[in-house]
């Protein structure tokens, strides 16, 4: 049985938000004062995550990515990583790289498939302005340690016009110097007052800026991933993620499990299927959960634009509660 929808897409990639908590307060993600974080009893336990992981694996999902919040905020995350590496062929993590210094050996041991490290500035003062935390030196140290230890690493940069877009070329050069892929992400306006509409810079404009500095920039054939990929001189890879313009929805193979156990078909989906309630009901079997997942995914909308049209504009939304 495969997880298909009515638009001929198969879901093979599961993003699991293991926590909504984060130690940074990035301006595009969360208010400075934070949010009302979920109570411990209201999020999936490791045992519940692993049970669901096996159900998803039986449905053909072969890639998982742990997100947050910040995944390494979750206590004993190593236990979960070991278990998931036994279930899935590919295990990835998206992290802000502030907390995993003590986990590098484990990541090497389980042969982690990849780390996506979020870093939105190469300037300490600007990093502080964006994240509201003075963690730049630690993040950069951990990035370089990952590269040194051969851990597959990509850098994620949320581009904000007038805030950090002047660093796009610097990031490309950093990628060249350290042989690491950099990926530029469109800022995503979720709420009318979050400021992201004012700083939104489309993927096309990002690509034009890079091409202006590197005329050899060449777009690669779409491979079904979440980013438009380019090469410079046929060597350096650069990714641009059209998160808000949503030009890659037709090939989307991703589904999301929030920390509260809600299965979402799209980053823009406001409601989904409550799997937390199902795993905590002794009368519900794995087969029942499997059928609920199949029934949910088949209803996946054609695009994030269709999902966004259904959102309650008065409801506050934060990336940290969705799982990225």
N, C-alpha and C positions, 0 to 999 in steps of 0.2 A: 504493500500500500504506500502510495506517495502523497505528499501534501501539495495538491494542485489547486489552482483557483480557476475561475471561469475565463481568465485571460491568458491561458496556456503558460502560466508560470509555475514552477515547482519550487517550494520552499526547502532549501537545503542548509540554511544558515540561521542559527539561533543566537540572539543576543540576550544575555541574562544579566539583569541589573541585580547585583547581590546586596546592594545597600543604597539608600538615598542620601546617606551622609557623606559630606565632603569637608576636607580641612581647608579648602580654598573658597573664595567667594567671587568667582569670575563674573564680571559685569554682565555678560551675555547669557548667563546661566541661572544666577541666583541673586536675590537682593543682598545687600551688605549685612543685614541682620539675620540672614538665613531664612529658613522656612520651618513649618511645623513638621519635623521629621516623624516618620512612622515609629510606632512603639515596637519593641523587639518582638512581641507576640504576634504582630500584624504583618511580619515579613516571613518569607519562606525560610525554613531551617535548612541546614546543609542536607539532612536526610531527605527532605522534601524535594530539594533541588535535584539531588542525584536520582531520586525515583522518577521525576519528570524528565530528566535528561535521558534516561534509558527508554522512556516512552517515545520521546522525540527521535532518538537514534533508531528505534524500530520502524519509525515512519520515514526514514531516509535522510534525516538531518545528519550531516557528517562534520559540520564546522560549528564551533561555539565560540562566542566572545563574551568575556566577563566585563561588565561595565558598572557604573555607579550612577551618581555619586562617585566616590573613589573606592574601587574594589579593595584596596589594601587597608581601608579603614575597618573592614570586617575582621573580627577576631578569628584567629586560626584559619586564615584563608588558604594556607598550605594544604590543609586537610582536603578542602574542596578541590583544589587544583590537582592533587594526586588522583582523586577519584574520577574527575572529569577526563583526565588524560587516559584513563582506562576505558572510557566510554566512547570518546570521539577521536577520530583520526587527527583533527586539527583543533587545537585550543589556542585562543588568542586573548589578549587582555588590552583594554584601553585604560590608561592610567595617567595621573599627573606627575608621576615619578618622584614624589616627595617621600614615599614611605617604604619603598621596596629594597633598600640597600641590603637588608638582611635576608632577602629572598632570592638574590641573584643565583646562588648555587643551586637552589631548587629549580629555578627556571631552566638552568642548564641541564639538570638531572632529568627532568621530565621532557626535555627537548621541546620547550614551548614553541609553538608555530610562529608567533609574532607578538611584538609589543607595539601598540600605537601610543606614543607619548605626546600628550598635549602640552604645547609650549607656544605662547602667543607673542613673545617678544624675545629678542636677543639683547635687550637693554634692561638692566636691573631696575631702573626707576620706572620704565614703562611696564615691565612685568608686574611690579608692585601695584601700579595704577590699575591694571586690568584685573589682577587676581585678588587685590586687597591684602596680599600677604608677601612678606619679604623672603621668598623661597627660591629665588632665581639661582643662586650659587649651588644649592643642593640639587635642584632639578638638572642643571647642566652637568654636575659631577656624575649623577646617576645615568644620564644619557651617554656620556663618554665611557662610563664603566660598562654599560650594555654593549656598546659598539666594540670595546676592547675585548670583551668576553665572547664575542661572536653571536650574541643573541639577536635574532632578526628584529630589526627596529625600524619604525617609521615615525616621522614627526608630524603631528597634526597642528595646523595653525588656523584658527578662526580669524578670517580677515575682516577688519572693521575700518571702513573708509574714514580717513582723518585721524585714526587712532594708531593703527599699526601697519597700514598698507604701504607706508614708506619703507618697510622692512622686507617686503616680498623678495626683492633681488638679493638682499643679504641672506635670507633663508636659503635661497637657491644656491648661493655660493657656499654656504655652510654645508649643504647636502653634498656638493661636489667635493669639498675639502675632506669630509669624513665618510664619503661613500655611503650615504644614507638617503633614503627616499623622503622627500618632504611633500606634504599634501595640504593644499590650501582649501579651506572650507568656507562656504558662504555663511555669513551671519544669518540666523533664522529668527525673524520676528514672531514671537509667540503671543505676546501681550501688547496691548496698545501703548502701555507706558514703560516698556522695558528698554526703550532706546535703540533697539536693534534695527528698526525701520530707518532711522536716521543715518546709520553707519553701513547699511547693506551695500555690498559691492558684488555685482554679478560675476559668475564664472567667466563669462566672455571677456569682461574687462580685466580680470586677473590674468587671463591667458595673453591678452594684448600687451599688458605691461611686461610680462616675462619675454614675449617675443621681441619687444622693442629693445631689450638688452641682449637677448640671445637669439639672433635671427635663425639659427639652426633648429629652433624648437619645432618639433614635428609631432602631430597627434597620432597616437597609435589606434589600431582597430579596437573597437569596444570588446571587452572580455567578460562583460556581465558583472563587473565589480561596481562598487558604489562611487568610483571616481573615474573621471575622464583622464586617461594617462597620456603623458607626453614624454619625449626624450629630447635631450640636448646633446648634439654631436653624436647621437646614437648610443650614448653611454648613460648619462645622468637621467634618472627617472623622476618626473614631477607629476603629482596628481592634483587634480582640481575637483572638488566635490560640490556639485550643484544642489546643495541641500535645500535651498529655497526655490530656485527656478525649476527644480525637479524634472530635469530632462532625461533622467535615466530610469524612470519608474517602470517602463515597459519591460525591463530585464531584471527587476527586483526579485531576489530570492531570499529576502530577509523577513524574519518575524521576531517579535520581542516579548520577553517575559519580564515584567516589572518586579521590583523587590517585593511588592504586595501580591505577587502571584497572578497578575492579570496578563493574559495573552493578548498582545496587540499586533495587528497586521501591518501597521504603518506608524512611523514616527509622529504623524499628524492625527492618528486615531485617538479620540477622547475616551472611548469605551471599548471593552473587549470581553474576553471570556474569563471568568473567575476560576482559575485552576487551584488557587489556595483552598477554597471551600471544598473542592472535590477531593484533594489529597488528604484533607482532614476528616472526611466522612468515611467511616469504616465500611459503609455499604457500597462505596464506589470502587470499582475494580480498575486495574490498569487499562483494560479493554474499554471501559466507559470513558476514561480520560482520553484515550486514543481517539475515540469517536468524536468527543467534544472538540478536540484539536482539529480533526479533519473538517468537521462542520463549521468551525470558525474560519479556517484558512480559505475555504472555498468561497467565502463572502468577501474576500479581499477586494477593495476598490481598484479601479484601473490606475489611479494616480493619487498622490498626496494632495493634489488640488481638490479632488472630490472629497477626500476625508476632511480637509480644512474647511470646506463649505458647511460641514455638519457641526463644527465646533461651537460651543456656547461661548460667545465673545466675552461674557462676564466672568467666566471661570478662569482663575489664575492657573497657569501651567509653567512648570519648571523642568528643564532637561534632566535634572538630577532625580526626579521622580519617575521618569519614563525609562531611563536606562540608556539614553544616547542613541 
